[in-house]
Amino acid sequence: MNFKEYIRVIEDFPQPGISFKDITTLLADGKVYREVIRELASRLEGQQIDLIAGPEARGFVIGAPLAVALGIGFVPIRKSGKLPGNTIEADYALEYGKDKLAMHDDAIKPGQKVLIADDLLATGGTIATSMNLVKQLGGEVVGAAFLIELLELNGREKLDGIDVISLVQY
């Protein structure tokens, strides 16, 4: 299936020069959304993965259903101040700003194999920061899975050579 046909591109959002890939049009089509999750799950078949971690917010819409499809747990990575209880945090730069991510300090046990899932791989900053949080807790990042990859931004270069899956490339 050509998933690109279901993704709306909005120019100059959220600022001039950005070509925003809007997946809400794909998510609104249940059959296509389900096929995205099935395709990612099929590409991960046979890999040893204990948990999927996904950064807020669109990482939740890819990571959580992917975790369900694989029969494993999901760990949310949230913006600073959004999780109750004890957390660890890390700063990171976005392609158009800065932010801070957090994870519960007991979300991952040492030695657990973790896949990072998100809607989009751009510069790699969000995913590299997510990997940093997983590693701080003793987890092993075994790969990353995305619906979209923006090739010209070379995000893979920040991901320490882990296996990367992306279904659509721009």
C-alpha positions as CSV (number, residue, x, y, z in Angstrom):
1,M,0.0,0.0,0.0
2,N,1.3,3.5,-0.8
3,F,0.9,5.2,2.6
4,K,2.2,8.5,1.1
5,E,-1.2,8.9,-0.7
6,Y,-2.9,9.3,2.7
7,I,-0.5,11.9,4.2
8,R,-1.4,15.6,3.7
9,V,1.6,18.0,3.2
10,I,1.1,21.5,4.6
11,E,3.7,24.0,3.5
12,D,5.0,26.7,5.8
13,F,3.7,25.1,9.0
14,P,4.5,25.7,11.8
15,Q,6.8,28.3,10.4
16,P,7.9,29.5,6.9
17,G,10.1,26.9,5.1
18,I,8.8,23.9,7.0
19,S,6.9,21.3,4.9
20,F,4.7,19.6,7.6
21,K,3.7,16.0,7.0
22,D,0.2,15.7,8.5
23,I,-0.6,12.2,9.4
24,T,-4.1,13.0,10.7
25,T,-5.6,12.2,7.3
26,L,-4.0,8.8,7.4
27,L,-5.1,8.1,11.0
28,A,-8.7,9.0,10.1
29,D,-8.8,6.1,7.7
30,G,-9.0,3.1,10.0
31,K,-8.1,0.5,7.4
32,V,-5.0,2.4,6.3
33,Y,-4.0,3.1,10.0
34,R,-4.4,-0.6,10.8
35,E,-2.3,-1.5,7.7
36,V,0.5,0.9,8.9
37,I,0.6,-0.9,12.2
38,R,0.5,-4.4,10.6
39,E,3.3,-3.5,8.2
40,L,5.5,-2.2,11.0
41,A,4.7,-5.3,13.1
42,S,5.5,-7.6,10.2
43,R,8.9,-5.9,9.7
44,L,9.7,-6.5,13.4
45,E,8.7,-10.1,13.4
46,G,11.3,-12.4,15.1
47,Q,13.2,-9.6,16.8
48,Q,13.5,-9.7,20.5
49,I,11.8,-6.6,21.9
50,D,10.6,-6.3,25.5
51,L,9.0,-2.8,25.3
52,I,8.2,0.0,22.9
53,A,8.9,3.5,24.0
54,G,7.2,6.4,22.1
55,P,7.7,10.2,22.5
56,E,4.8,12.5,23.0
57,A,2.4,12.8,21.3
58,R,2.5,11.2,17.9
59,G,4.9,8.5,19.1
60,F,1.9,7.3,21.1
61,V,-0.3,6.8,18.0
62,I,2.3,4.7,16.4
63,G,4.0,3.1,19.4
64,A,1.0,2.1,21.5
65,P,-0.9,0.2,18.8
66,L,2.4,-1.4,17.6
67,A,3.0,-2.6,21.2
68,V,-0.5,-4.1,21.2
69,A,0.1,-5.8,17.9
70,L,3.4,-7.3,19.2
71,G,1.9,-8.3,22.6
72,I,4.4,-6.2,24.5
73,G,4.3,-3.2,26.8
74,F,4.4,0.5,25.9
75,V,6.4,3.3,27.7
76,P,5.3,6.9,27.1
77,I,8.0,9.5,26.9
78,R,6.4,12.8,27.8
79,K,7.2,16.5,27.9
80,S,8.7,17.6,31.2
81,G,6.1,18.0,34.0
82,K,3.5,15.8,32.5
83,L,4.2,12.5,34.3
84,P,3.4,11.9,38.0
85,G,5.9,10.3,40.2
86,N,9.7,10.2,39.9
87,T,11.1,10.9,36.4
88,I,14.4,11.3,34.6
89,E,14.7,14.1,32.0
90,A,16.8,15.2,29.1
91,D,16.9,18.4,27.0
92,Y,16.9,18.2,23.2
93,A,16.7,20.5,20.2
94,L,13.8,20.2,17.7
95,E,14.2,21.2,14.0
96,Y,12.3,24.4,14.9
97,G,12.9,24.9,18.7
98,K,13.9,23.3,22.0
99,D,12.2,21.0,24.5
100,K,12.7,18.6,27.4
101,L,11.5,14.9,27.6
102,A,10.8,12.8,30.6
103,M,10.2,9.2,31.5
104,H,9.3,7.5,34.8
105,D,12.4,6.3,36.5
106,D,11.1,2.8,36.9
107,A,9.6,2.4,33.3
108,I,12.5,0.3,32.0
109,K,14.4,-2.4,33.9
110,P,18.2,-2.9,33.2
111,G,18.7,-5.2,30.2
112,Q,15.3,-4.8,28.7
113,K,15.3,-4.5,24.9
114,V,13.5,-1.4,23.8
115,L,12.3,-0.2,20.4
116,I,11.6,3.5,19.9
117,A,8.6,4.3,17.8
118,D,7.4,7.6,16.4
119,D,5.5,9.0,13.5
120,L,8.5,10.8,11.9
121,L,12.3,10.7,11.8
122,A,13.5,14.2,11.0
123,T,16.8,15.5,12.5
124,G,16.9,12.6,15.0
125,G,17.0,14.9,18.0
126,T,13.8,13.6,19.6
127,I,14.7,10.0,19.0
128,A,18.3,10.4,20.2
129,T,17.0,12.0,23.4
130,S,14.5,9.1,23.8
131,M,17.4,6.6,23.4
132,N,19.4,8.5,26.0
133,L,16.5,8.2,28.5
134,V,16.2,4.4,27.8
135,K,20.0,4.0,28.3
136,Q,20.0,6.0,31.5
137,L,17.7,3.3,33.0
138,G,19.9,0.5,31.7
139,G,17.7,-0.4,28.7
140,E,19.1,-1.6,25.4
141,V,17.8,0.3,22.4
142,V,17.4,-2.4,19.7
143,G,15.9,-0.3,16.9
144,A,13.5,2.5,15.9
145,A,10.4,2.4,13.8
146,F,8.7,5.3,11.9
147,L,5.8,5.9,9.6
148,I,7.8,8.7,7.9
149,E,11.5,9.6,7.4
150,L,12.7,12.9,6.0
151,L,15.9,11.7,4.3
152,E,17.4,15.1,3.6
153,L,17.7,15.8,7.3
154,N,19.9,12.8,7.9
155,G,18.3,11.8,11.2
156,R,19.7,8.3,11.1
157,E,23.2,9.7,11.7
158,K,22.2,10.6,15.3
159,L,20.9,7.1,16.1
160,D,24.2,5.3,16.9
161,G,23.8,2.8,14.1
162,I,20.6,1.1,15.4
163,D,18.3,-0.6,12.9
164,V,15.8,1.9,11.5
165,I,12.5,1.1,9.8
166,S,10.5,3.7,8.0
167,L,7.5,3.1,5.7
168,V,7.5,6.4,3.8
169,Q,10.4,8.5,2.8
170,Y,10.4,12.2,1.6
